[in-house]
Amino acid sequence: MNVELVQGYAVALLLHVMRAGAFVAVVPLFGRQTDSFVLRLVLAIALGGMFWWVGDQRIDPPSHLLGLGVLALRESIVGLALGFALSTMTSLLTSAGELISSEMGFSMARTMNPESGIDAAVVSQLLQVVGFLLILQFDLHHDALRVLENTYRACPIGQTFAIEPIWEGLQALVAGSVELAVQYAFPILGIMLLLSVGMVLLGRAVPAINLMEFGFALRVLVALLLLAFFLVEGAPFLVHCFRAILDRSDAMFAS
């Protein structure tokens, strides 16, 4: 048996799994806690094995172990970059939730996020869960796997690639996610601003009224009603944003 031939197949499989594993480790949809580590590992091996089977099944193995480590690190960078790019789909909802929480007075209402293991605002977690449900409802997680599969064609295993388009694409995605978060939260913030102005005018018109008795409860009630309304009305906007992020992520590697 030709040992070098077998090593070429084994190294190609390892590099496929490294890229898929780095991707799965970063994307928040698959979890980040230790209780899901085994499931993510199995998923990474399965994805890497499938992409290896339909892609480049053999590459020339490096002559020493250090070269193999460099190849594995390079594939991990590709997977991490793609996973970070796709994580902006939910990070925009987290940012929008922080803005809404601050305006409605819930910025201190924080609970442990079971996905990341850190505390986050309640509204942010609610919007993040809605984002996950929309991704699953419209099969966008399948599109994310297709983008991962496209990276194996755009950046073949074991070959060099240009880092500048990927870096510039990540910068554009992060800036775009912040902009989309402000756009999604802006209607609620605008209405809450009008409510604040109305309460101030009411307090000036009726000095005897005690706004502290019902002002906070009124802001919370109005914010919750607006949030429930825009969760439904804003769903098409969110799906459009998710698809745009997927297209940008795909083009980031294709360029």
Secondary structure, 3 states (H helix, E strand, C coil): CCHHHHHHHHHHHHHHHHHHHHHHHHCHHHCCCHHHHHHHHHHHHHHHHHHHHHCCCCCCCCCCHHHHHHHHHHHHHHHHHHHHHHHHHHHHHHHHHHHHHHHHCCCCCEEECCCCCCEEEHHHHHHHHHHHHHHHHCCHHHHHHHHHHHHHHHCCCCCCCCCHHHHHHHHHHHHHHHHHHHHHHHHHHHHHHHHHHHHHHHHHHCCCCCHHHHHHHHHHHHHHHHHHHHHHHCHHHHHHHHHHHHHHHHHHHHC
